[in-house]
Amino acid sequence: MTKLAVIYYSSTGTVHAMATRLAEAGEKAGAEVRLRQVAELAPPEAIASNAAWSQHFDETKNEPKAAADDVVWADAVLFGTPTRYGNVASQLKQFLDTLGPQWSQGQLADKVYAGFTSTMTAHGGQESTLLALYNTIHHFGGLVAAPGYTDPLKFADGNPYGVSHVTGGSNDAPLTDVQLNALDHMAQRVVRLAGKLSA
Ligand SMILES: Cc1cc2nc3c(=O)[nH]c(=O)nc-3n(C[C@H](O)[C@H](O)[C@H](O)COP(=O)(O)O)c2cc1C
């Protein structure tokens, strides 16, 4: 059975919803799935300053936290992060930066990886965030399995670098079928490719 880890950070729930959909799609594709959030690092006063952030933190604080073993264990890994100034959120970056011991032993190499993200605005840095994330995957010796335009549905969401969503000015635009279909496609694809690699 192909092992899929979906590892993400989310402040206000968007990337959490994307991660949950990817996990469901991975299971439907026949994978054993670990859905893991990385630890929140922001100070309590920063979280308290944003009602949506506080609510999401309270709702998900008991969910299983990502550990290095979740990456080592997996055949395929999907990393998710909201955009922060066109870059990876520090919470996910911190998790990646704890993986030095596993990296130095080659335990992160030869796996299939891809990423997903969200921004508030349409040109707010989705591509730069995913490309920044993939810098790390290259250092792992991982295989970046960005979805490209490998299915006609990718012309609807329009992001060949991964899957992404625009939350809009009030930061709460829900995922539509366009993103849900693209998430399903990316999960199915990494599970299929990781299965071929293992075989
Ligand atoms: C410090 C900070 C920096 C951000 N930088 C950007 C940005 O560069 N471009 C953008 O469109 N949105 C930016 N945003 C908005 C977030 O990307 C958006 O709220 C996020 O994608 C929602 O995901 P979440 O609900 O999973 O937290 C930023 C938000 C914060 C708090």
The ligand as an SDF file (V2000), in Angstrom:
LIG
                    3D

 31 33  0  0  0  0  0  0  0  0999 V2000
    2.0270   37.8460    7.4720 C   0  0  0  0  0  0  0  0  0  0  0  0
    1.1230   37.5210    6.3120 C   0  0  0  0  0  0  0  0  0  0  0  0
    1.6130   37.6350    5.0330 C   0  0  0  0  0  0  0  0  0  0  0  0
    0.7870   37.3670    3.9340 C   0  0  0  0  0  0  0  0  0  0  0  0
    1.2930   37.4960    2.6750 N   0  0  0  0  0  0  0  0  0  0  0  0
    0.4580   37.3550    1.6260 C   0  0  0  0  0  0  0  0  0  0  0  0
    0.9420   37.5590    0.3090 C   0  0  0  0  0  0  0  0  0  0  0  0
    2.1290   37.7810    0.0640 O   0  0  0  0  0  0  0  0  0  0  0  0
    0.0460   37.4620   -0.7100 N   0  0  0  0  0  0  0  0  0  0  0  0
   -1.2850   37.1920   -0.5020 C   0  0  0  0  0  0  0  0  0  0  0  0
   -2.0500   37.1670   -1.4440 O   0  0  0  0  0  0  0  0  0  0  0  0
   -1.7440   36.9270    0.7450 N   0  0  0  0  0  0  0  0  0  0  0  0
   -0.9020   37.0070    1.8040 C   0  0  0  0  0  0  0  0  0  0  0  0
   -1.3650   36.7630    3.0590 N   0  0  0  0  0  0  0  0  0  0  0  0
   -2.7240   36.2230    3.2170 C   0  0  0  0  0  0  0  0  0  0  0  0
   -2.6710   34.7110    3.4400 C   0  0  0  0  0  0  0  0  0  0  0  0
   -1.9150   34.0600    2.4520 O   0  0  0  0  0  0  0  0  0  0  0  0
   -4.0640   34.0920    3.5060 C   0  0  0  0  0  0  0  0  0  0  0  0
   -4.6860   34.6200    4.6430 O   0  0  0  0  0  0  0  0  0  0  0  0
   -3.9370   32.5950    3.6220 C   0  0  0  0  0  0  0  0  0  0  0  0
   -3.6400   32.0620    2.3640 O   0  0  0  0  0  0  0  0  0  0  0  0
   -5.1430   31.8950    4.1880 C   0  0  0  0  0  0  0  0  0  0  0  0
   -4.7590   30.5510    4.4320 O   0  0  0  0  0  0  0  0  0  0  0  0
   -5.1600   29.8490    5.8010 P   0  0  0  0  0  0  0  0  0  0  0  0
   -6.6410   30.0760    5.9730 O   0  0  0  0  0  0  0  0  0  0  0  0
   -4.8490   28.3940    5.6070 O   0  0  0  0  0  0  0  0  0  0  0  0
   -4.3610   30.4430    6.9150 O   0  0  0  0  0  0  0  0  0  0  0  0
   -0.5570   36.9800    4.1570 C   0  0  0  0  0  0  0  0  0  0  0  0
   -1.0250   36.8390    5.4590 C   0  0  0  0  0  0  0  0  0  0  0  0
   -0.2070   37.1070    6.5350 C   0  0  0  0  0  0  0  0  0  0  0  0
   -0.7380   36.9450    7.9320 C   0  0  0  0  0  0  0  0  0  0  0  0
  1  2  1  0
  2  3  1  0
  2 30  2  0
  3  4  2  0
  4  5  1  0
  4 28  1  0
  5  6  2  0
  6  7  1  0
  6 13  1  0
  7  8  2  0
  7  9  1  0
  9 10  1  0
 10 11  2  0
 10 12  1  0
 12 13  2  0
 13 14  1  0
 14 15  1  0
 14 28  1  0
 15 16  1  0
 16 17  1  0
 16 18  1  0
 18 19  1  0
 18 20  1  0
 20 21  1  0
 20 22  1  0
 22 23  1  0
 23 24  1  0
 24 25  2  0
 24 26  1  0
 24 27  1  0
 28 29  2  0
 29 30  1  0
 30 31  1  0
M  END
$$$$
